[in-house]
Amino acid sequence: MTVTEMARRAKETSLRLQSLTEEQRVKALQALGSGLVKNSKIILDENAKDLAASSSLSKAMIDRLTLTEKSILGLKEMCDSIASQ
């Protein structure tokens, strides 16, 4: 998938999310957070592969792109926080 295709799909998804009810948005955010934790090993493995293939990036950029268990838990907490607002 190209960057242009990803951007198009993100825009389409954004428009669909705007039409959800509050309850549907809460459930979606909760499912997203749970999915992040449930699939954290896969996410971390794929992140490591991506970082290994990106040797041209600066150390600072690699630091920003590196995911950890802690950062994934932080993302889940953000999903939960937004869902509870």
N, C-alpha and C positions, 0 to 999 in steps of 0.2 A: 504494500500500500504506500502510495506517495504522500508527501507532506500535504499536498493540495487536497488529496482525497480525505486525509485525516481531518483537515480543517473543515471541509464540506460536511463530513459526518458529525463533527463536533457542533457545528452550527445547527444542523438538523436536529440533533439530540437536544440541544439547548432549547430550541423552539418547542419540542415535545415536552420537556420538563416544565416549561412555563404553564402548560395546560393541566398539570396534575393538581389534584386536590392536596390540601395540607396533609391529610392522613397518608396519601400516597407518597408525598415527598419525604415524610418522616420515615416511612417504611423503607423507601429507597436508600436514604442515608444510613439507616441502621444496617441494611443488607450490605451496603458498600463497606462500612466499617468492619462488619463481621467477615466479609469476604477477604478483606485485606489481611486480617489476622489468620484466617483459615488457610490462605494461600501464601503466607509470608515466606515459606521456604522456597517456593517456586519463584516468587517475586525477587527474593534476594539472589538466588542462583542466576536468574536472567539479568539482573542488574550487574552482577559480577562479570558476566559474559560481555555485556555492553561496554562496561568500563575497560575491560581488557582489550577490546577492539578499538578503543578510542585513544590510542597512545599520543595523538597530536594535541590533546586538550591540556590546558594548564593544570597545575596541581590544585589551584583554587577552584577551577571548574569541576575537577574530579571530586574534590571534597564536597561541593554542593550537590553533585549528582549521586553520590554514594548513599545508598539506603542501608539502614541497620534495623535490627529488631525494635530498637528504641524509636527510630523515626517512623516505622510502620505503626507502632502503638500510638505515637503522637497523631498520626493521620486518623486513626480510628477514633481517638478522643475528640479530634476536631469534628468528625462526622457526627459523633454523639452529641457534642455541644451544639452544633447547628440544628440538629434534629430536635433538641429540647427547647429551642427558642420560640 
